[in-house]
Amino acid sequence: HPTLVVIDSIQMIYKPQLESSPGTVSQVRQCAHELIFNAKSTGSAIFLVGHVTKEGIIAGPKVLEHMADTVLYFEGEKFQCYRILRVVKNRFGSTDEIGIFEMRKNGLQPVDNPSEIFISQGRRISAGSAIISCMEGTRALLVEIQALVTRANFGIPERKVSGVDYNRVSMILAILEKRIGLKLGGQDIFVNIVGGVQVDEPAADLGIAMTIASSFKEKSISPDTIFIGEVGLGGEVRSVSQIEIRLKEAQRLGFKKAVIPKDNAKGMGKDSGIELIEVCYLSEAVEIIG
């Protein structure tokens, strides 16, 4: 029996006894069922490749997801050369892992240092730009976040967000207005994660708030500083998980300072290799940029 079997794609496999055509839900379900049964009987590992539309309605992709032990999505923006292999279901481990690949002339190549592709090397940071740390499974990923705050000239101010949750940004805007006193109600605000990566964890809150404040005040943030922390509704900066891994990645990439929650700094030695700036409240962090 083969150790590994790759079916590319499941839509091309069909069972003659079924009257439906290849690629239909019934064909995909039955063929996948028999392949999975065979794999469990023989001990072979089977990779089933399935193609889906944006809406996920063709060929019953959810049928495959329910039947398989592990589901991986291969994602990539149209105009980006990078592709992300993301785990969305895993009966035998974490679902938070990703793999990053680059499309080159000789095919897909793995990216060994993904943080380096999401931040601008040797850059001069302008107002409204900062580096944050997010976790993708067990991997710390440093990404650059940018914000642009400009006076609204017509009607209702615009709010455009790419790469982070819109509701999360709306909450941070309310905190900046209420707790910090920034007058953002009449401003157009745009927030973007460089490189097309999606960030969906609260540890990015502090970085988002700092980029918005930086752009509003027209004061740039030091390029050797990284921001890590969740922001509460009271303006407090809350601790986050896996702080040591995040700081280690920041140090490896040459960052000198890290603005982190004070609770995370407790118990950490001074030999972390990076200067720790401890903050309890968002107002303390905003004071860093003046």
C-alpha positions in Angstrom: 0.0 0.0 0.0 1.3 3.5 -0.7 2.3 5.7 2.2 0.9 8.8 0.6 -1.7 9.4 -2.0 -2.6 12.8 -3.6 -5.9 13.3 -5.4 -5.8 16.4 -7.5 -8.6 17.1 -7.7 -11.6 15.4 -6.1 -13.8 17.1 -8.7 -12.2 15.0 -11.4 -12.9 11.7 -9.7 -16.2 10.0 -10.3 -18.1 6.8 -9.6 -19.8 5.4 -12.8 -22.6 3.8 -10.7 -23.9 7.2 -9.8 -26.0 9.0 -12.4 -24.7 12.5 -11.5 -21.8 14.1 -13.4 -18.3 14.5 -11.9 -17.9 17.4 -9.5 -21.4 17.3 -8.1 -22.1 17.0 -4.4 -23.2 13.4 -4.5 -20.1 12.4 -6.5 -17.7 14.3 -4.2 -19.3 12.9 -1.1 -19.3 9.2 -2.3 -15.8 9.3 -3.8 -14.4 11.1 -0.7 -16.1 8.5 1.6 -14.6 5.6 -0.3 -11.1 7.1 -0.4 -11.2 7.9 3.3 -12.4 4.4 4.1 -9.6 3.0 2.1 -7.0 5.2 3.8 -8.1 4.2 7.3 -8.2 0.5 6.2 -4.7 0.5 4.7 -2.9 3.2 6.9 -2.2 5.4 3.9 -2.4 9.2 4.1 -4.6 10.8 1.5 -4.5 14.4 0.4 -7.7 15.5 -1.3 -7.5 18.7 -3.3 -10.8 20.5 -3.8 -11.5 23.6 -5.7 -14.1 26.1 -4.4 -15.6 29.4 -5.4 -15.5 32.5 -3.3 -18.9 31.6 -2.0 -18.0 27.9 -1.5 -21.0 26.6 -3.3 -19.6 24.5 -6.1 -18.8 20.8 -5.5 -19.9 20.9 -1.9 -16.7 21.9 -0.3 -18.3 21.7 3.2 -19.0 18.1 2.5 -15.2 17.5 2.2 -14.6 19.6 5.3 -17.0 17.5 7.4 -15.4 14.2 6.3 -11.7 15.0 6.4 -9.5 14.9 9.5 -7.6 18.0 8.6 -8.6 21.0 6.3 -6.1 23.4 4.9 -6.9 26.5 2.9 -4.4 27.8 0.4 -5.0 31.5 0.3 -3.5 34.4 -1.6 -4.5 37.8 -2.9 -4.6 38.4 -6.7 -1.8 40.9 -6.7 0.4 39.4 -4.0 3.2 37.0 -4.7 2.8 35.3 -1.3 0.5 32.4 -0.5 -0.6 31.3 2.9 -1.4 27.7 3.8 -3.8 28.0 6.8 -5.2 25.2 9.0 -8.9 25.6 9.6 -9.6 22.1 11.0 -7.3 19.6 12.7 -8.4 16.6 14.7 -4.9 15.9 15.8 -3.4 19.3 16.6 -3.7 23.1 16.6 -5.8 25.0 14.0 -3.7 28.2 14.4 -0.7 27.2 12.3 0.2 28.7 8.9 2.8 28.2 6.3 3.9 31.1 4.0 5.1 30.5 0.5 6.3 32.8 -2.3 5.5 32.2 -5.9 8.6 32.4 -8.1 9.5 31.4 -11.6 10.5 28.0 -10.5 7.3 27.4 -8.5 6.3 27.9 -4.9 9.1 28.3 -2.4 8.8 28.3 1.4 9.4 31.6 3.3 11.8 30.9 6.2 11.5 34.3 7.8 7.9 35.5 7.2 8.2 38.5 9.5 10.8 40.1 7.1 8.3 40.2 4.2 5.6 42.0 6.2 7.8 44.9 7.4 9.8 47.3 5.3 13.5 46.8 5.8 15.6 49.9 6.4 12.5 52.0 6.2 11.9 55.6 7.4 8.6 55.3 9.2 6.2 58.1 8.6 3.5 59.2 10.9 0.8 56.6 11.2 3.0 53.5 10.8 4.1 51.0 13.5 5.1 47.4 14.0 3.0 44.9 15.9 3.4 41.2 16.8 0.7 38.6 16.2 0.7 34.9 16.8 0.0 32.4 14.1 -0.1 29.2 16.1 3.3 28.8 17.7 4.9 31.3 15.3 5.3 35.0 16.1 4.8 37.2 13.1 5.8 40.8 13.0 3.7 42.9 10.6 3.6 46.6 9.8 0.3 48.4 10.4 -0.5 51.8 8.8 -3.2 54.3 9.6 -4.1 57.5 7.8 -6.2 60.2 9.5 -7.3 63.1 7.5 -10.1 65.7 7.8 -13.4 64.7 6.1 -14.4 67.2 3.5 -17.7 65.8 2.5 -20.6 64.4 4.5 -20.1 61.4 6.8 -16.5 60.6 7.6 -15.2 57.4 5.9 -13.9 54.4 7.8 -12.0 51.9 5.7 -10.2 48.9 7.2 -8.1 46.2 5.6 -6.5 43.2 7.4 -8.0 43.8 10.8 -11.6 43.5 12.2 -13.7 46.6 11.5 -15.6 46.3 14.8 -12.3 46.1 16.7 -11.0 49.3 15.0 -14.3 51.1 15.7 -13.9 50.2 19.4 -10.4 51.5 19.5 -11.5 54.8 17.9 -14.1 55.2 20.6 -11.5 54.6 23.3 -9.1 57.1 21.7 -11.9 59.7 21.7 -13.2 59.0 25.2 -10.0 58.2 27.1 -7.3 60.1 25.2 -9.4 63.0 24.0 -8.5 62.8 20.3 -11.2 64.5 18.2 -11.7 61.8 15.5 -15.4 62.3 14.8 -14.8 64.6 11.8 -11.9 62.6 10.3 -11.6 60.1 7.5 -9.7 57.1 8.9 -8.0 54.3 7.0 -6.3 51.3 8.6 -4.3 48.7 6.7 -2.0 45.7 7.4 0.9 45.7 5.0 1.4 42.6 2.8 -2.2 41.5 2.8 -2.0 39.4 6.0 -5.1 39.1 8.2 -4.6 39.9 11.9 -7.5 38.9 14.2 -6.1 38.8 17.8 -6.5 41.5 20.5 -2.7 41.8 21.0 -2.8 44.1 17.9 -5.0 46.7 19.7 -2.1 48.8 21.1 -0.4 49.0 17.7 -3.6 50.0 16.0 -4.3 52.7 18.5 -0.7 54.0 18.2 -0.8 54.3 14.5 -4.1 56.2 14.5 -2.8 58.6 17.2 0.5 59.0 15.4 -1.3 59.9 12.1 -3.7 62.3 13.9 -0.8 64.1 15.7 1.4 64.0 12.6 4.3 62.5 14.7 6.1 59.5 13.6 6.9 56.5 15.8 10.5 55.3 16.3 11.2 52.5 13.7 13.0 50.4 16.3 10.0 50.1 18.5 7.3 47.3 18.6 3.9 47.4 20.2 2.2 44.5 22.0 -1.0 44.7 24.0 -4.8 44.5 24.2 -6.7 47.7 25.0 -9.7 47.6 27.3 -12.7 49.9 27.1 -11.4 51.8 30.2 -8.2 52.6 28.3 -6.2 50.0 30.2 -3.6 47.9 28.4 -4.1 44.3 29.2 -1.6 41.4 29.1 -1.3 39.0 26.2 -0.2 35.4 25.8 3.2 34.1 24.6 5.0 37.4 25.2 8.4 35.8 25.4 8.0 34.4 21.9 6.9 37.7 20.5 9.8 39.6 22.1 12.4 37.0 20.9 11.2 37.5 17.3 11.4 41.2 17.7 14.9 41.0 19.0 16.0 38.7 16.2 14.9 41.3 13.6 16.8 44.1 15.3 14.1 45.9 17.3 15.5 47.8 20.3 12.3 48.7 22.3 9.0 47.0 23.0 6.0 48.7 24.5 4.2 46.0 26.4 1.5 45.7 29.2 3.0 46.1 32.7 1.4 42.8 33.8 3.4 41.0 31.1 6.7 42.6 32.3 6.3 41.0 35.8 8.7 38.2 36.3 10.7 39.0 33.2 14.4 39.6 33.7 16.3 42.6 32.4 18.4 40.4 30.2 15.6 40.0 27.6 17.8 41.7 25.0 15.3 44.4 24.3 14.3 47.5 26.2 10.9 47.0 27.8 8.6 50.0 28.1 5.8 49.1 30.5 2.4 50.7 30.3 -0.7 50.3 32.3 -2.9 52.6 30.3 -3.2 53.7 26.6 -2.5 57.3 27.6 1.0 56.3 28.8 1.7 54.7 25.4 0.4 57.7 23.5 2.7 60.0 25.5 5.7 58.2 23.8 4.9 59.9 20.5 4.2 63.3 22.2 
